């Protein structure tokens, strides 16, 4: 199956019990969820920046030189 490393020790999941493999599955699901949520947060932040700039432009507000970094 798959090898995983915990505290610098390598384990082969083919030697795990069903319970241990269920734990690994939950850990994988958790990591995948964190990755998805991080991506969603990045997308929302980008849209917030874009829409803030759009509003500034529509109001005739020019960015200060330090804002353009």
C-alpha positions as CSV (number, residue, x, y, z in Angstrom):
1,X,0.0,0.0,0.0
2,X,1.3,3.4,1.1
3,X,4.2,4.3,3.3
4,X,3.8,7.2,5.7
5,X,6.3,8.9,8.0
6,X,5.4,9.9,11.6
7,X,8.1,11.5,13.7
8,X,10.8,10.5,11.2
9,X,9.7,6.8,11.4
10,X,8.4,5.2,8.2
11,X,5.5,2.8,8.3
12,X,3.8,0.7,5.6
13,X,0.0,1.0,5.8
14,X,-0.4,-2.5,4.5
15,X,0.8,-3.6,8.0
16,X,-1.8,-1.4,9.7
17,X,-5.0,-2.7,11.4
18,X,-8.3,-1.7,9.9
19,X,-8.7,0.9,12.7
20,X,-5.3,2.4,12.0
21,X,-6.1,2.6,8.3
22,X,-9.4,4.4,9.2
23,X,-7.4,6.9,11.2
24,X,-5.1,7.5,8.2
25,X,-8.1,7.9,6.0
26,X,-9.5,10.6,8.3
27,X,-6.1,12.3,8.4
28,X,-6.1,12.4,4.6
29,X,-9.6,13.7,4.4
30,X,-8.6,16.4,6.9
31,X,-5.6,17.5,4.9
32,X,-7.6,17.6,1.7
33,X,-10.2,19.7,3.4
34,X,-7.6,22.2,4.7
35,X,-6.1,22.4,1.2
36,X,-9.5,23.1,-0.3
37,X,-10.4,25.7,2.3
38,X,-7.1,27.5,1.9
39,X,-7.7,27.7,-1.8
40,X,-11.2,29.1,-1.2
41,X,-9.8,31.7,1.2
42,X,-7.2,32.8,-1.4
43,X,-9.9,33.2,-4.0
44,X,-12.1,35.2,-1.7
45,X,-9.2,37.5,-0.7
46,X,-8.4,38.1,-4.4
47,X,-12.0,39.0,-5.2
48,X,-12.1,41.3,-2.2
49,X,-9.0,43.1,-3.5
50,X,-10.4,43.3,-7.0
51,X,-13.8,44.6,-5.9
52,X,-12.2,47.2,-3.6
53,X,-10.1,48.5,-6.5
54,X,-13.2,48.5,-8.7
55,X,-15.1,50.6,-6.1
56,X,-12.1,53.0,-5.7
57,X,-11.9,53.4,-9.5
58,X,-15.6,54.1,-9.7
59,X,-15.3,56.7,-7.0
60,X,-12.3,58.3,-8.6
61,X,-9.9,57.4,-5.8
62,X,-6.3,56.9,-6.9
63,X,-4.1,54.5,-5.2
64,X,-1.3,56.0,-3.1
65,X,2.2,55.0,-4.4
66,X,2.7,52.7,-1.3
67,X,-0.6,50.9,-2.1
68,X,0.7,49.8,-5.5
69,X,3.2,47.3,-4.1
